[in-house]
Each structure stands twice: as C-alpha cells, then as structure tokens.
Amino acid sequence: SYGDYPTEPTSANQEAVMNGVTEGVIKGLQAELISETKFNFHGHPGRDFRAKRMMEGNELVFSWKTLLVGRRLYQMGVATNKKDADAPDLQRFFTSFQLSN
C-alpha cells in the first residue's frame, strides 16, 4: 500500500519520518520490535523491520518494508507464525517490489 504526505519530507527530517512510521506500525500492531535494518533503494530511504506478538497462544512475526519516495510512503507487510517467518516466499514477495515511472 502507499500513502502520500502533504509535502515531501526534507532530507533533514526523512529519518524522523521513517522512525515515526516504524513506531506507528509497531504500536498499531501492539507488537514488540525485534529487528530493524535501514536501506537505500535507488537513492530513497527505506526500512526493513520485524516485530512479534503473542496471539491466542501463537507467536506471530510481522515482517515489514517501508520506502519513502518523495512525498509517497510505500509499505509492504506480512504476518506469519514464527515457524514460517523465514519462508522463501516472504523474500520473493518483498523483492518483487519495483518502482516504475
């Protein structure tokens, strides 16, 4: 999914925007952050992060990717049982994302 900010975040506040997105997702999921990696995708800042949460006796793992392109924020997220958190299909899903003009 994606959403647009009213104005493009400046390079000085992109880090704060990305931190806020991660914190907002974690809070919304009522989960605990377990890992986070910053990356750059064709010159645009991004984050990969994972969170966990117990639900009905099962540990769920949320894998998330966010990318800020101008004023547009792209998000991809997957929820799995802990045993499936490293399934090859997850990596294929996340690497399938491409920017087009």
Secondary structure, DSSP 8 states (H G I E B T S, - for coil): -EEE-SS---TTTHHHHHHHHHHHHHHHHT-EEEEEEEEEETTEEEEEEEEEEEETTEEEEEEEEEEEETTEEEEEEEEEEGGGTT-HHHHHHHHT-----
